[in-house]
Amino acid sequence: MLLLRAARIAEKGILSLPDEILSIILYHDDLPMLDSICFAITCKKILAVAEDGLLKYGRDFGSAMWAHCRIVCLGEYTQLDKAPDSLFRPSLKSQLHAKLKELDLPADGVSYAGLLEIDDLCAYAPSLLYHGVHDDRRFVLKLPRPDRDLFVAAAAVTFPKRNDWALLNTTKHEYVRAGALAELSGRPNDVQPFLENCAVDLGTALYTRFCYSFSNDTAMENTSANIHRGKWVGDRFAIDTLERAVRSDTENKWRDVTFHVIQDIRDIYRDTWPKDWQKQIKKIHGPFDYECYTWDNQGFIDDLLPTPEEERRRERRRRGIVESEED
């Protein structure tokens, strides 16, 4: 009887709509992400639709728009005709030349190979990243506990505490291990993949290999690593665990290039600080933005979903009850 009643309910109202229509509603421009998640957790059917679309997009793409894309740190003096085909393939060069001709601009007289002048061939990442439930903490804490559990399960962006995180070059099937970079920074136990307390992280490794410029004139010493001619220019990248990388791509054999990348990093530091590079490589230099690390780590999740004992302690504190050491 209950199953029959549930089936009849699903045949009426919004639940009677095809999954494709429900997905369009969840993605609608007028519906903020927070409202979409709240809508998704109202019933199992809508949550299932959201899990295959909206929520997956938020976790996999919104939090890392660059993943599996061809990205490059491009120098201002890059000339289109002299750039390597790995960066601008012949078909793309032809499109760029045609666009520049329409604008009456010479290919050798524009900066960044003309990309700034041709808006419709450039992709701009959004300035705001999707941070899971982190940005909605106050709202989530006001939800009844059952709804809060559902909301966190649906929207949280977490990174399992593992020791096999790596920067992946998904074009050449090469990788750099985060653990080795942590050891290089003198903090072998720092939490992967972000290595928040390390001077050298996966971003550092990427920068040693994905930069390209026609000129070797950089804002840093560039005598040993030749950072302006990166070995991975034009390739695609992701950050993942090695276990999942191997499991998701069984046709190709992955190669560990951590040693070679670390050697380049050491050379860069040695060129910059010849006398004390080993000390400098363990110090964080330049600006540091904690906004980059505001993900839903386990401590944050535990704060949102406390144990029953912690709930009771919080209630006692709200009521001004001082706990004894025995409590």
NORVENMO-V390969 format. One record per residue. N is the residue number from 0. RES is the residue in one small letter. D_CENTER is the distance of its C-alpha to the mean C-alpha in Angstrom with 1 decimal. Layout:
n: [N,N]
res: [RES,RES]
d_center: [D_CENTER,D_CENTER]
//
This chain:
n: [0,1,2,3,4,5,6,7,8,9,10,11,12,13,14,15,16,17,18,19,20,21,22,23,24,25,26,27,28,29,30,31,32,33,34,35,36,37,38,39,40,41,42,43,44,45,46,47,48,49,50,51,52,53,54,55,56,57,58,59,60,61,62,63,64,65,66,67,68,69,70,71,72,73,74,75,76,77,78,79,80,81,82,83,84,85,86,87,88,89,90,91,92,93,94,95,96,97,98,99,100,101,102,103,104,105,106,107,108,109,110,111,112,113,114,115,116,117,118,119,120,121,122,123,124,125,126,127,128,129,130,131,132,133,134,135,136,137,138,139,140,141,142,143,144,145,146,147,148,149,150,151,152,153,154,155,156,157,158,159,160,161,162,163,164,165,166,167,168,169,170,171,172,173,174,175,176,177,178,179,180,181,182,183,184,185,186,187,188,189,190,191,192,193,194,195,196,197,198,199,200,201,202,203,204,205,206,207,208,209,210,211,212,213,214,215,216,217,218,219,220,221,222,223,224,225,226,227,228,229,230,231,232,233,234,235,236,237,238,239,240,241,242,243,244,245,246,247,248,249,250,251,252,253,254,255,256,257,258,259,260,261,262,263,264,265,266,267,268,269,270,271,272,273,274,275,276,277,278,279,280,281,282,283,284,285,286,287,288,289,290,291,292,293,294,295,296,297,298,299,300,301,302,303,304,305,306,307,308,309,310,311,312,313,314,315,316,317,318,319,320,321,322,323,324,325,326]
res: [m,l,l,l,r,a,a,r,i,a,e,k,g,i,l,s,l,p,d,e,i,l,s,i,i,l,y,h,d,d,l,p,m,l,d,s,i,c,f,a,i,t,c,k,k,i,l,a,v,a,e,d,g,l,l,k,y,g,r,d,f,g,s,a,m,w,a,h,c,r,i,v,c,l,g,e,y,t,q,l,d,k,a,p,d,s,l,f,r,p,s,l,k,s,q,l,h,a,k,l,k,e,l,d,l,p,a,d,g,v,s,y,a,g,l,l,e,i,d,d,l,c,a,y,a,p,s,l,l,y,h,g,v,h,d,d,r,r,f,v,l,k,l,p,r,p,d,r,d,l,f,v,a,a,a,a,v,t,f,p,k,r,n,d,w,a,l,l,n,t,t,k,h,e,y,v,r,a,g,a,l,a,e,l,s,g,r,p,n,d,v,q,p,f,l,e,n,c,a,v,d,l,g,t,a,l,y,t,r,f,c,y,s,f,s,n,d,t,a,m,e,n,t,s,a,n,i,h,r,g,k,w,v,g,d,r,f,a,i,d,t,l,e,r,a,v,r,s,d,t,e,n,k,w,r,d,v,t,f,h,v,i,q,d,i,r,d,i,y,r,d,t,w,p,k,d,w,q,k,q,i,k,k,i,h,g,p,f,d,y,e,c,y,t,w,d,n,q,g,f,i,d,d,l,l,p,t,p,e,e,e,r,r,r,e,r,r,r,r,g,i,v,e,s,e,e,d]
d_center: [47.2,43.8,42.0,44.3,43.6,39.8,40.2,42.4,39.9,37.2,39.6,39.9,37.9,34.2,33.7,36.0,33.7,32.0,28.4,27.4,29.0,27.3,23.9,24.9,25.9,22.7,20.8,23.6,22.8,25.3,23.7,21.0,18.1,19.9,23.1,21.6,20.4,23.9,25.5,23.7,24.9,28.5,29.4,28.3,28.6,26.3,23.8,24.0,23.5,20.5,18.9,19.2,17.9,16.7,15.0,13.4,12.1,10.8,9.0,7.9,7.6,7.8,4.8,2.9,6.5,7.1,6.8,10.5,11.7,14.3,13.1,15.5,16.6,20.0,23.1,25.5,28.4,26.9,29.7,29.1,32.0,31.3,27.5,26.9,26.7,23.4,22.0,24.3,25.9,29.6,29.1,26.4,28.8,31.6,29.7,28.9,32.5,33.8,31.8,32.8,36.4,36.3,35.3,38.0,35.7,36.4,33.6,34.4,34.6,31.2,28.1,24.8,26.7,27.4,23.9,24.4,27.7,26.5,24.3,24.4,22.9,19.9,16.6,15.2,11.8,12.5,12.9,11.8,8.5,9.2,9.9,12.0,15.5,15.0,16.1,19.0,20.5,24.0,24.2,23.2,25.7,28.4,28.0,30.6,29.3,29.3,27.3,24.9,24.4,23.7,21.3,19.2,19.3,18.2,15.5,14.0,10.4,11.3,10.7,14.2,16.2,16.8,17.9,16.7,13.0,12.7,11.2,12.6,14.5,15.1,17.9,20.0,18.9,18.5,16.4,16.1,16.5,14.8,18.1,20.1,18.2,18.9,22.5,22.7,21.7,24.4,22.2,22.2,21.4,18.4,15.8,13.2,10.4,10.0,13.7,14.2,17.8,17.8,18.7,17.2,13.7,11.4,10.8,14.6,15.1,13.2,15.3,18.4,18.1,16.5,18.9,22.0,25.0,28.6,29.7,29.1,29.6,26.5,26.1,26.3,28.6,28.0,30.9,29.7,26.2,26.7,23.1,24.0,24.5,21.3,21.8,18.6,19.2,18.4,16.6,13.5,10.6,8.1,7.6,10.0,13.4,16.3,18.3,16.2,15.8,19.6,20.3,18.5,20.1,23.6,25.2,23.7,24.1,21.3,22.3,21.4,21.4,20.4,23.9,24.0,20.8,22.1,25.4,23.9,22.2,25.6,27.4,25.4,26.2,29.7,30.3,29.1,30.9,33.6,35.4,32.8,29.5,29.3,29.3,27.0,24.3,24.1,23.8,20.9,21.9,21.2,19.4,17.0,15.0,14.5,12.7,9.5,10.4,11.7,10.2,12.9,14.3,17.6,19.7,18.4,19.0,22.4,23.2,22.8,24.6,27.2,30.0,33.4,34.8,32.1,32.8,36.5,35.9,34.0,36.8,39.4,37.7,37.6,41.2,42.0,43.2,43.1,42.2,44.5,43.6,44.9,42.5]
//
